[in-house]
């Protein structure tokens, strides 16, 4: 070639002969798998539905919560609560008023009136049948025809009989009735109120008892559903494994036969008549600059800093000798004046660093 020209040399490397059949087979298999497309999605069910026990529990819960039974219980519980908040004691307003005032009702139509009437009838009967006939007989025997004194004696006897047989018993009966009424009615009221309070306390438990049962049914269904889902997950994992088995096998195959598949390298160098010119240029540059192009180095390792610049150890490609220095590409960023390009290769002027 003419002076200053370049020459191009091409070298080609290929896999070693024994490797070629295996590589060819692997590539053919890869092409076949690629043409087949990705494996299809798992064709069966992937999500377990509700277990029958869960469905039954859900239906029973909704039926109970929205049915007349729960509404009736709730209305009854709320009614008892409202009566309790209103001071309900189990008595009507008149009874409550008498209880607070300490009254005992007497007269016709009351238990007291009935007892009073019985006592009165007893006293009158005793007078008519026993006391008055005896007084008249004595008057006839001792004083025929009677007298005013006899009338007085009769009146006194009547008054005494009434007092002892009617007045005192009625007073005692009233007192006893009053004491008994006060002693019995307050415990009765407390008993009724206590029953209401017990009902209010039991109301939540009664309302929730069926729900607890349905919840237990739902728990059983949840366990069954989880087992069904686990079975589905296992089936899906098996399916994915089998669907991807060819690709996995091919990957393992290619890893076993991998190596240097070869390639083509093109290198451009100066023509023979230009070597003198290049040698002169390099010789001049070498006295000032050092070749520090990172593209010409390999096995680079960081080795600290120098004057604020990173320093590395390396060897030039094609040489096993280790060297130490900077990278021209890094220096070019901060000190472009210290870098020069010779025939496409960067050099660094260490003297200005």
Order of alpha helices (4+ residues) and beta strands (2+ residues): beta-alpha-alpha-alpha-alpha-alpha-alpha-alpha-alpha-beta-alpha-beta-beta-beta-beta-alpha-beta-beta
